[in-house]
């Protein structure tokens, strides 16, 4: 029995040993064959660094999806810290070789050192804040000269005396750029941007000569037609030092690009996208083990605008043509001979969506970076967005507001008559005039004839407070809450005159009633005025962003819904109908340009013109909505030193509805 027990124990022990050996072998095989690579990687890793992968910026498109701002591939030359030689002299050789290669091929590289490139070295003018930053980065005192800066860089980066002075300066400038951009395992250095395909390919092919140097593929902003809506699209640019403190908290890096103006700035949060992460693993011998894209970049969203690019282009041409026609055919300075600038705005009556917004003269946004100084000093300020920032007297277009207020407050009715004898004699010491003696005028004929006497009298009886109340309800002197901002303007009131340190007299109320005196409104204000009249007192908030959709177009992120900002109660039930009747009478004769015998519009147009005095000269203005009996669009036009703005109204309506081919119909300016 004991022998049997001993035998069983021996067998059990042998089996146990065999199992242990098998398990050990399995574990060893798994370790070597399955997990070996990962354990080897772990054993050799000692450092890892994260680099950002730039996300493509979202596009900006028109209401039909036509790209107004898109992206194209950009080839950037970068230096990878972990792969760059550790020997300082070898680094300098590579830096100089790359710089010379770019110079020979008429390309530029990144450098912001505010020091002249040739001796005697001096600081560049207007770079005070940058100079302070350089001195701080190099730990030099505030009295250090430009020569001291170059000398410090030569010493710090061991730039050999074997180089010429010009070569030393090239290396020193790039070395400073690398320092300022915190060149490290976490920050690749961008040596040059937007290289040609040939140069990028050659650098890639010669990579064995340039360890650590590579070509990175990024995106750059392009404008398929840079003349369409440049003021509204806006620009992008680098983050400035004074901005970085705030933007850093929002997740931006110093070398990021950000919207600087227009839609690019207003919609920055939607357009910017989310950067990804690239992780670089370096072992304890300072060699790169692997590079992994640990977080993919997410492209920015697409912003859809309310404008139609084809219609926008036509309206731009219409305003340009009218100004040139004025210059060629105007009788004198008072009648268009010196017309030089203008603006037009078209709004969807039923929503407040801007269909077109133009300002002239304009520019090509593709030239903004390369020819900025030329555009800045060009005649008549092409960078100035007159549509939302230009403040003008509205002139007789304002009479529609005076008429609305007087009718709505019961001061007059449709049949009330006022006699126009050309001169208004209510005040003994102030006798403003009308263009002619119209005789008995009602509110509708006074709008048709633009009779000053009728509106002088009505405005005087209304009083300034009541008139200003209606101006505010129409959006004058208030913030329209438009995405692109713009001027609020001001009203001709005692308060305005007090701010201007000017005396207010009763006679000024007469001028205020016809859109003269110290009143300032934008063309956008005037379009909103026309929209409010068309809607019988309902004023929508104007907007230019229709929606935001995901980069792939699959998801709607944001959709703008119409917002009613103000409702002017029609106290009589007929107030706006009476004003419309007068405007239809004023719009009955839309004279075509000479030589353009165009057919009449199929529907009536509600119109009011104006010739506002602006200092020592006159502008020409017009507001309209169409069709008068079932309005769809509201229009405003203002031409500086121009004449007969109403001639553009018919052209704009034809362009919107496609009644005629406006482009083909343009005749010679000389006619």
Secondary structure by P-SEA (a helix, b strand, c coil): caaaaaaaaaaaaaaaaaaaaaaaaaaaaaacccaaaaaaaaaaccbbbbbbbbcbbbbbbcccccccccccbbbbbbbbcccccccaaaaaaaaaaaaaaaaaacccccccccccccccccccccaaaaaaaaaaaacccccccaaaaaaaaaaaacccccccaaaaaaaaaaaaaaaaacccccccccccccccaaaaaaaaaaccccccbbbbbbbbbbbcccccccccccccccccccaaaaaaaacccccbbbbccccccccccccccbbbbbbbbbccccccccccccbbbbbbbbbbbcccaaaaaaaaaaaaaaaaaaaaccccccccccccccbbbbbccccccccccccccccccccccccaaaaaaccccccccccccccccccccaaaaaaaaaaaaccccccbbbbbcccccccccbbbbcccccccccaaaaaaaccaaaaaaaaaaacaaaaaaaaaaacccccccccccccccccccaaaaaaacccccaaaaaaaaacccbbbbcaaaaaaaaaaaaacccccccccccccccccccccccccccccccccccccccaaaaaaaaaaaaacccccccccccccccbbbbbcccccccccccccccccccccccccbbbbbbbccccccccaaaaaaaaaacccccccccccccc
